[in-house]
Amino acid sequence: MPTLYIQEQGVMVRKRDNQVLITKDGQTLSEVPLAKIDQVVLMGRGVQLSTALLIDLLERGIPVTFTNQHGSRHYATLTAGPSRFGDLRIRQMQFVGAPDRALRLAKDIVSAKLTNQRRLLAATGWPAAATAIAQIDAALTAAANAPHVDMLRGHEGAAAAAYFGAWRASLPPVWGFGGRAFYPPPDPINAMLSFGYTLALHDVITAVQITGLDTYLGVFHVIEPGRPSLALDLLEEFRPLIVDRLVIDLVRTNAIGREHFHHPQERPDAVYLDDVGRTLLVQRYESMLQTKVRLPGGEQTPLRRVILLQAQAIARIVRGEQEQYTGFSLNN
């Protein structure tokens, strides 16, 4: 169990010996050995975590993430931050402040995302995929020649419109997918995408923090207070590689249905996964992240570790030890 997800409201999570003990109304729901946990995700305001357990988790280097109950919004990830990365942080600030270097990395990040988008579309066999792939290819060429990051964002947005346009034309009408939309998600497909992207963001933030980089100093996403811009940058290539692929698989295999979604009373215009649907998606996500994939050199490693390797590549670029960022693809 690399990640312990706790989504049931009204529970108390505390430490007993070397176990994570989860109770509700005085009844024990489960016990999980601390040695089997790599990270903890708490979903919702109704999940209570004891201070003793929180300190123990942080001392063990186990990050703790907080999200809303639906898992569609990331609040914070806590880690026991080491202090040995001061020099790297200084270099990162200098890197972000150097327009040419920052733009080059941003272009590599966008190229990685668009390449994975076109490869996923090609694998679907959708009739609408060919047109979208041609548009993504055009965006790839234009992005490589973008003179500044604002124009680069425009080309990435054009590719996204073509990409999700193919989804809209190809997914069964019962899913009601009219294009990518969020805050709140208006249909089941967007609900799964938003939830999946939040899960992936947890892993990306953890990877970035392990490398010692500042998650808030990115090169593609706008730097704003409270926005983990660098983590969002790194997330881009993994959206199609992990989450989009997972959602398409769930729909194609009928592993998930409309019955796994609901409209919350406080937001009747929103659609969210119910408890059963979230559990199902989490299980599939974890299974995918534990699957071994082949690196360019031939080594096989779990997909979750690839996220860390890519974060480490960005750190090398920031330190001046590597010139170009190369995105990861399952076709490598």
Buried (B, 14 or more C-beta within 10 A) or exposed (E): EEBBBBBBBEBBBBBEEEBBBBBEEEEEBBEBEBEEBBBBBBBBEEBBBBEEBBEBBBEEEBBBBBBBBBBBBBEEBBBEEEEEBEEBBEBBEEBBEEEEBBBBBBBBBBBBBBBBBBBBBBEBEBEBBEBBBEBBBBBBEBBEEBEEBEBBBBBBEBBBBBBBBBBBBBBEEEBBBEBBBBEBBBBBBBBBBBBBBBBBBBBBBBBBBBBBBBBBBBBBBEEEEEBBBBBBBBBBBBBBBBBBBBBBEBBEEEEBEEEBBBEEEEEEEBBBBBEEBBBBBBEBBBEBBEEEBEBEEEEEEBBBBBBBEBBBBBBEBBEEEBEEBEBBBBEE
